[in-house]
């Protein structure tokens, strides 16, 4: 973390067997240095020759070392800002020879510094050579009709040259030596090094010689990336706080890009990177520093997105409840797959079902596929494929799903609509089954690893515990939604020797802890955030979690006086539910609940509206509006209406029996009469 423990570098050992540079060479170095010092210019030919001699005498002359450490950076800086289309062939050769010499000099210097335990003063030059944004590589847009193209292939050649000269291997050793004992290169410098490594990783070719070279490139990238990961893991909170958050995030994305490129070749190092990322996030979100905790939760979001991108598609979909009954049944994956049994990354996924003999429509091929519309939106269709031109407008579409962006990766479970020309109501529901991975790998996906890590490290308890913070609760929502989605992810997958289906996911204890935190009445802002959290994850939760939570909330206002004191908290939670379901709520925030969960929500709302203190609630009218909307949703609306009316009659009857004893509760009776009127008027049959 600091340089206090750094061992002193050994003095340079000059090669006495080599003659020192002559006067002409020393004069050349002086001329080049003066040109840069006075006018930031360098003569083309002199740039090349000065670096040629510097390379020749690097280990034999202190003058050569002083020259490259002071002047190689400005020389290369001038050259990489040249526009290739504005200079001639001779000048372009000078640029490229100078870049190649710089790469060679840096690779050699790294070897020297590793041996003497010294500082490599030339890594800034390497970052410059590898910087893809420089004009010589990128070109310049110029005017609307005057685009000047660059030569990006030159940069790629320089990266490969550095590798062939053992530069990356020496860099890895150099970086590893410095962990914990000497200053480490800056995040910006690491960004350019990692970007270069990611850019040269290519798909493995079939040719054995080329495949071996590609693997060598991968090895170089893994070595350097691991050294950087070891350094980050070794940093204290004080050091991490000094990192500019944007640069830190960029460097982590660079690491992710390298290891994501290795997924297709099944390198174990990809899982090692994600394990490093998880441990870093855990360190950050446990930090005493709020900025580090918030950065940790930002990384959590990045990690969730990354794991979702690697999610293998389901092996099957079970379609049920469709009015066109022959559409119901099991659909099998028909997308592209690799030889070892994984779905092909980036390829379109599709499913099909051949209706078996003895069923309506026997022999028909039904497809479940995604289609990109003219609006560029991606919709899902359940169709009968045309035999001659499948996937065209000659298909017969029975049901469709106008998917939002987050529903585009695989067929959604709910929200299907009937295609009027061919399909029959009701629309279907879909259930995913299994995963497109080799047998035995079902519980080893990155999402399964992430879920196991979150549960085993009590991340939710960390969010909702004694040190609960409103900003942290807000940022934790995506993780908790993800854990809720893992509750039924493993449907149709058999248990393995050491893991059970749906073993690591959201638990009822997590939801009850969230409610307990609200009922402690410690901070209204925190409670409001938790209400939003609970409401937003309800649609993702299975009924086995949602219903016990809603019952616990309802219990908070039943019975003794102490429980009744939670009325305001329960009303605020119900108001958050109402806000998410209001007619003016944004479509993306409106929640879609299972019928049994909706029933439990209405039970909860009714228990609030019939509470003796209900009329004093600020949200009273809002809750009545929510009930109105729910009672109009059929086919269940009529059942709820009848049950509400029966409840009104029962309470009024019980109250009337107290009249003879002189203990009738007139306020309650009036309230129930008003509620009866409300149900009859707002939700007529």
Secondary structure, 3 states (H helix, E strand, C coil): CCCCCCCCCCCCCCCCCCCCCCHHHHHHHHHHHHHHHHHCCCCHHHHHHHHHHHHHCCCCCHHHHHHHHHHHHHHHHHHHCCCHHHCCHHHHHHHHHHHHHHHHHHHHHHHHHHHHCCCCCCHHHHHHHHCCCCHHHHEECCCCCCCEECCHHHHHHHHHHHHHCCHHHHHHHHHHHHCCCCCCCCHHHHHHHHHHHHHHCCCCCCCHHHHHHHHHHHHHHHHHHHHHHHHHHHCCHHHHHHCCHHHHHHHHHHHHHHHHCCHHHCCCHHHHHHHHHHHHHHHHHCCCCHHHHHHHHHHHHHHHHHHHHCCCCCCEEEEECCCCHHHCEEEEECCCECCCCCECCCCCCEEEEECCCCCCCCCCEEEEEEEECCCCCEEEEEEECCCCCCCCCCCEEEEEECCCHHHCCCCCCCCCEECCCCCCCCCCEEEEECCCCCCCCCCCCHHHHHHHHHHHCCHHHHHHCCCCCHHHHHHHHHHHHHHHHCCCCCCCCCCCCCCCCCCCCCCHHHHHHHHHHHHCCCCHHHHHHHHHHHHHHHCCCCHHHHHHHHHHHHHCCCCCHHHHCCHHHHHHHHHHHHHHHCCCCCCCCCCCCCHHHHHHHHHHHHHHHCCCCHHHCCCHHHHHHHHHHHHCCCCHHHHHHHHHHHHHHHHHHHHHCCCCCCCCCHHHHHHHHHHHHHHHHHCCC
